[in-house]
């Protein structure tokens, strides 16, 4: 079992990249890797429920994050400064997420065997 961090950096509104990253997260976890998901920058917007499918330009993939518990995702964290920038609070997210500082995220990344960035 490998320790793998998947760092999400893009808004769910720009392309299918966010959906593809989510598929990768669940595939890695399904084959028993220890997966940590890190939301940074505009990716924190993926943690909010969209108003409609048209707002993200594709089929709504965001609620599928609720399956992370079933896949035994090791940790789901978000950059605290990105939460502040986009004025997001923990009670607005569709899944539980821990907010970490830049230093704490750097420490978490240093513990990983592989880091994938989307």
VOPAGU-2260 file (C-alpha; in pm, 1 decimal, decimal comma):
REM VOPAGU-2260
SITE   aa  ch    i         X         Y         Z
SITE  UNK   A    0       0,0       0,0       0,0
SITE  UNK   A    1     138,3     338,7    -103,5
SITE  UNK   A    2      69,4     672,7      60,1
SITE  UNK   A    3     -60,9     897,9    -217,3
SITE  UNK   A    4    -169,3    1259,8    -196,6
SITE  UNK   A    5    -396,4    1399,5    -464,0
SITE  UNK   A    6    -375,3    1778,0    -474,5
SITE  UNK   A    7    -670,5    1949,1    -639,2
SITE  UNK   A    8    -607,1    2306,5    -751,7
SITE  UNK   A    9    -869,7    2388,9   -1013,2
SITE  UNK   A   10   -1222,8    2515,7    -999,1
SITE  UNK   A   11   -1494,6    2265,6   -1090,4
SITE  UNK   A   12   -1617,6    2516,8   -1349,2
SITE  UNK   A   13   -1320,2    2525,2   -1588,8
SITE  UNK   A   14   -1301,9    2176,4   -1736,7
SITE  UNK   A   15   -1355,3    1808,0   -1671,9
SITE  UNK   A   16   -1020,4    1793,0   -1489,9
SITE  UNK   A   17   -1182,7    1805,6   -1146,1
SITE  UNK   A   18   -1417,8    1519,0   -1231,4
SITE  UNK   A   19   -1128,7    1314,0   -1369,7
SITE  UNK   A   20    -927,3    1378,4   -1053,0
SITE  UNK   A   21   -1217,4    1258,2    -840,9
SITE  UNK   A   22   -1236,1     939,4   -1049,2
SITE  UNK   A   23    -861,1     890,5    -994,0
SITE  UNK   A   24    -900,7     938,0    -618,0
SITE  UNK   A   25   -1166,0     669,5    -593,0
SITE  UNK   A   26    -976,1     430,9    -822,1
SITE  UNK   A   27    -658,7     462,7    -613,9
SITE  UNK   A   28    -850,1     410,1    -290,6
SITE  UNK   A   29   -1035,6     111,5    -437,3
SITE  UNK   A   30    -705,8     -71,4    -487,7
SITE  UNK   A   31    -617,5      -9,5    -123,9
SITE  UNK   A   32    -376,0     281,6    -145,5
SITE  UNK   A   33    -378,1     526,6     144,0
SITE  UNK   A   34    -514,5     835,9     -31,7
SITE  UNK   A   35    -509,9    1188,0     107,8
SITE  UNK   A   36    -710,1    1451,6     -80,6
SITE  UNK   A   37    -592,1    1812,3     -56,4
SITE  UNK   A   38    -807,2    2098,2    -187,6
SITE  UNK   A   39    -610,3    2413,2    -266,2
SITE  UNK   A   40    -679,7    2740,6    -443,8
SITE  UNK   A   41   -1004,3    2740,8    -646,7
SITE  UNK   A   42   -1049,2    2367,1    -588,6
SITE  UNK   A   43   -1215,6    2447,7    -256,1
SITE  UNK   A   44   -1520,3    2541,4    -465,8
SITE  UNK   A   45   -1560,2    2167,5    -533,0
SITE  UNK   A   46   -1661,8    2131,6    -169,9
SITE  UNK   A   47   -1978,5    2335,6    -222,3
SITE  UNK   A   48   -2303,7    2204,3    -364,5
SITE  UNK   A   49   -2355,9    2356,1    -713,4
SITE  UNK   A   50   -2683,5    2527,7    -794,7
SITE  UNK   A   51   -2736,9    2316,6   -1111,0
SITE  UNK   A   52   -2551,0    2092,5   -1360,4
SITE  UNK   A   53   -2509,7    2380,3   -1604,7
SITE  UNK   A   54   -2296,6    2573,5   -1356,0
SITE  UNK   A   55   -2014,2    2319,6   -1380,8
SITE  UNK   A   56   -2051,6    2251,0   -1751,5
SITE  UNK   A   57   -2094,9    1873,4   -1716,7
SITE  UNK   A   58   -2283,3    1612,7   -1518,9
SITE  UNK   A   59   -2271,8    1705,8   -1152,3
SITE  UNK   A   60   -1985,6    1501,4   -1006,4
SITE  UNK   A   61   -1949,7    1696,1    -682,2
SITE  UNK   A   62   -2197,5    1494,4    -467,1
SITE  UNK   A   63   -1996,1    1179,2    -543,8
SITE  UNK   A   64   -1740,9    1312,8    -292,6
SITE  UNK   A   65   -1979,2    1179,9     -30,2
SITE  UNK   A   66   -1853,5     834,3    -133,5
SITE  UNK   A   67   -1504,5     913,3       0,1
SITE  UNK   A   68   -1604,5     752,8     332,5
SITE  UNK   A   69   -1693,7     428,1     156,9
SITE  UNK   A   70   -1354,0     425,5     -14,3
SITE  UNK   A   71   -1166,4     479,1     314,0
SITE  UNK   A   72    -995,8     797,4     200,4
SITE  UNK   A   73    -723,7     857,1     462,7
SITE  UNK   A   74    -779,2    1231,8     494,7
SITE  UNK   A   75    -962,3    1515,2     324,8
SITE  UNK   A   76    -806,2    1854,1     387,6
SITE  UNK   A   77    -831,0    2204,3     248,6
SITE  UNK   A   78    -604,3    2502,9     252,2
SITE  UNK   A   79    -721,6    2743,0     522,5
SITE  UNK   A   80    -625,1    3051,7     321,2
SITE  UNK   A   81    -827,8    2929,5      20,3
SITE  UNK   A   82   -1131,7    2891,8     247,9
SITE  UNK   A   83   -1079,0    3250,8     359,7
SITE  UNK   A   84   -1025,9    3380,5       5,2
SITE  UNK   A   85   -1351,8    3226,1    -118,9
SITE  UNK   A   86   -1534,0    3299,8     208,9
SITE  UNK   A   87   -1621,6    2936,7     270,6
SITE  UNK   A   88   -1707,3    2801,8     613,5
SITE  UNK   A   89   -1697,3    2440,8     727,1
SITE  UNK   A   90   -2076,3    2423,5     756,4
SITE  UNK   A   91   -2109,4    2500,7     382,7
SITE  UNK   A   92   -1910,8    2198,3     262,1
SITE  UNK   A   93   -2087,5    1884,9     144,6
SITE  UNK   A   94   -1830,0    1660,4     313,7
SITE  UNK   A   95   -1626,7    1703,7     633,5
SITE  UNK   A   96   -1289,0    1861,4     563,3
SITE  UNK   A   97   -1001,8    1966,0     787,9
SITE  UNK   A   98    -857,1    2309,6     725,5
SITE  UNK   A   99    -476,6    2325,6     734,8
SITE  UNK   A  100    -220,7    2602,3     694,3
SITE  UNK   A  101      34,8    2608,0     412,7
SITE  UNK   A  102     301,2    2473,4     650,8
SITE  UNK   A  103      76,9    2189,3     771,6
SITE  UNK   A  104      -2,2    2093,6     410,1
SITE  UNK   A  105     369,4    2097,1     322,7
SITE  UNK   A  106     436,2    1864,9     618,0
SITE  UNK   A  107     154,2    1634,3     506,4
SITE  UNK   A  108     291,8    1623,6     151,8
SITE  UNK   A  109     637,9    1535,9     283,7
SITE  UNK   A  110     490,5    1220,6     441,5
SITE  UNK   A  111     354,1    1092,1     108,4
SITE  UNK   A  112     525,2     849,5    -127,5
SITE  UNK   A  113     356,6     997,7    -435,3
SITE  UNK   A  114     189,1    1331,4    -503,9
SITE  UNK   A  115     -50,3    1377,5    -795,7
SITE  UNK   A  116    -157,7    1728,5    -891,3
SITE  UNK   A  117    -474,5    1814,6   -1080,2
